[in-house]
Amino acid sequence: MSRCLKRVSAVLITVALLLIQVGPAAATPAQDLENRGETNLVADALILRPLGLVVTVAAAAVWAVGVAPLVAITRPAELGQSMDYLIKRPVKYTFVDPLGYH
């Protein structure tokens, strides 16, 4: 039993030490906020945009099958709000936004 406890403790300590290093990287100074929106063009074109297309199709299916009927029955005035979040944003990201913008 103590051997298992030692292993769990070692894993938790290792994870904690790794997470300590991530904290300073997440704290961005205010002057760097304008540079945050730049992505490598090749990564954007070859990885992120095809992934955006997959997300767009999956989100449209989820919206059409699950969300739209429920929202139409319970809150018909908010149907566009759910469509904006699940369909319009991924479509804008995939097809409208310039390469390297994200």
C-alpha positions in Angstrom: 0.0 0.0 0.0 2.8 2.5 0.8 4.5 1.7 -2.5 1.3 2.8 -4.4 1.1 5.9 -2.2 4.7 6.8 -3.0 4.0 6.5 -6.7 0.9 8.6 -6.6 2.8 11.2 -4.5 5.7 11.2 -7.0 3.3 11.7 -9.9 1.5 14.6 -8.1 4.7 16.3 -7.2 6.0 16.0 -10.8 2.7 17.5 -12.2 2.8 20.3 -9.7 6.4 21.2 -10.6 5.5 21.2 -14.3 2.5 23.4 -13.7 4.5 25.9 -11.8 6.5 26.6 -14.9 3.4 27.2 -17.0 2.1 30.0 -14.7 4.5 32.7 -15.7 4.1 31.9 -19.4 0.3 32.5 -19.1 0.8 35.9 -17.5 1.1 38.2 -20.6 2.0 41.9 -20.2 -0.4 44.4 -21.6 2.0 45.5 -24.4 2.1 41.9 -25.8 -1.7 41.7 -26.2 -1.6 43.2 -29.7 0.8 40.4 -30.9 -1.3 37.6 -29.5 -3.4 37.3 -32.7 -0.6 36.2 -34.9 -0.3 32.5 -36.0 2.1 30.8 -38.3 0.6 30.9 -41.8 1.6 27.3 -42.6 0.2 26.0 -39.4 -3.0 28.0 -40.0 -3.4 26.8 -43.5 -2.5 23.1 -43.0 -3.8 22.4 -39.5 -6.1 25.0 -38.1 -8.4 25.7 -41.1 -9.1 22.0 -41.9 -9.8 21.6 -38.2 -12.1 24.6 -38.3 -14.0 22.9 -41.2 -14.4 19.7 -39.1 -15.6 21.8 -36.2 -18.0 23.7 -38.4 -19.6 20.6 -39.7 -19.8 18.9 -36.3 -21.2 22.0 -34.7 -23.8 22.5 -37.4 -24.9 18.9 -36.9 -25.2 19.3 -33.1 -27.1 22.6 -33.6 -29.5 21.2 -36.1 -30.2 17.9 -34.3 -30.0 18.9 -30.6 -30.0 22.6 -29.9 -32.3 24.1 -32.5 -35.4 22.1 -31.7 -35.1 22.6 -28.0 -34.4 26.3 -28.3 -37.2 26.7 -30.9 -39.6 25.2 -28.4 -38.5 26.9 -25.2 -37.0 30.2 -26.3 -37.7 30.9 -30.0 -36.4 34.5 -29.8 -33.0 33.2 -28.8 -32.6 30.8 -31.8 -30.2 33.1 -33.6 -28.0 33.4 -30.5 -27.3 29.7 -30.4 -26.8 29.7 -34.2 -24.3 32.5 -33.9 -22.2 30.7 -31.3 -22.3 27.2 -32.9 -22.3 27.9 -36.6 -21.5 31.5 -37.5 -18.3 31.8 -35.4 -16.7 28.6 -36.8 -17.7 29.6 -40.4 -16.2 33.0 -39.9 -13.0 31.6 -38.6 -12.7 29.0 -41.3 -13.7 31.0 -44.4 -13.7 34.7 -43.7 -10.7 35.5 -41.3 -7.4 36.0 -43.1 -4.6 33.4 -42.7 -2.4 33.9 -39.7 -5.0 36.1 -37.9 -5.5 33.6 -35.1 
